[in-house]
Amino acid sequence: PFNKFTGKYEGFVNNGEGILPFDTEAVSSGALVFMLVGLQGCWNYPIGYVFCNKMTGTDLQALIFKVIELALANGLNVVSVTSDGCSVNIQAMAQAGCKMGQSVTIAQRNVYHT
């Protein structure tokens, strides 16, 4: 909820029930939002969020795979995962099997979720 005295949103860590364990007493430092974006047509939808603090690459990878799993279960074809260059994002992508090099052409094109 929004704290009108501090001018900030405040809440507790919540990684989604049954997806990742989390400390219900830990104060969240931010929200991680997952979105789906259409390749044909102009649409994008936020489909989920978690309140987090100090996310690890392993935890982020699990959340990304859960989003992909849910998208596939609902008939959507996921062709790309995009993020900024934050170190935890790079760790998550590397753990998922992405091979990043000096050129996009040498990046591994297929990462299979099991």
N, C-alpha and C positions, 0 to 999 in steps of 0.2 A: 504493500500500500504506500501511497504518497504521504510523506511526513511534511506537513505544511510549515513546521518550525525549522527544519533543516533544509527544506527545498529539495529533498531527495526521495527516491523510492527506496524502500527498505524491505527486506525479507530474508528468508532462510534458504539454505541450499536444498534443492529438490531436483534430483536427476531422473525422476520418473519412476513410478512404482514398478518393481519387478525388472527394471532394466539394469540399473547400477545401484550398488549400495551407497548410501550417503548418510552423513551426520545431520540429523534433524535439528541439532542445536547450533550448527555452524551458520554464521551470518553470510549471506550471499554478497559477492562483490560485483556481480553482473548477471546478465541474462544472455544465453546463447540461443539464437533463433535459427531454425531450419526452414528453408524456403524451397519451393519447387518453382521453376521458371520454364515456360514453354519455349521450344525451339521454333515452332511454327505458330505464329500469332503472338500477340502482345499480352501475355499474362504472367503474373507471378503471385504466389500465395504463400504466406507463412503457414506452415503446417504443424509446427511444434516449437516448444521452447523449454529450456531448463534453467533454473537459477543455480549458478555455480560459483565456486571459489577455488582457484588453483586446480584447474582441469589438467589431467595428464593425457599424454598421447594415446595411451591404452584406453582410457575412459572415453575420449573423444571418438576413437575408432569404433568402439562399441555403439555409441550413439549414432554415428554416421551409418553403420551397418543396419541399425534398427530402422532408421528413416528409409533406407533403400529397401529393406525387407517390407515395410508397410506400403511403400509406393508400388512395388512389384505386386504385392497381394491385392492391390486395388487397380491393377491393369495399366499401370504407368511404366514406361520404359525409361530407366535412368541411364543417360549416356555420359554424364559428366558430374564431377563434384568439384566445386570451386570454393576457394577460401583465400584469405590474405596470407602473407608470408610469415605469420607468427610462428615461433618455434614449435609450439604444441601442435599446430596444424601440420607442419612439416613432419613431425614425429608420427602423427596419426596416419598420414598418407604413406610414409615409409613403412610403417608396421602393416599397412594394408597391402603392401606389395608394389607400390608405385616406385619407379626408378627415375629419379630426376637427374638430369645432366645439364650440359651447357646449352643444349638445343632441345626445342620441343620435339623435334623429329626423333630423338633418341629416348624420349620418355616412353615407358612401357604403356601400351595402349589399353590393355585389358587387365583389370583387377577383378577377380571373381570372388563374390561373397558366398560363403558356405553356411 
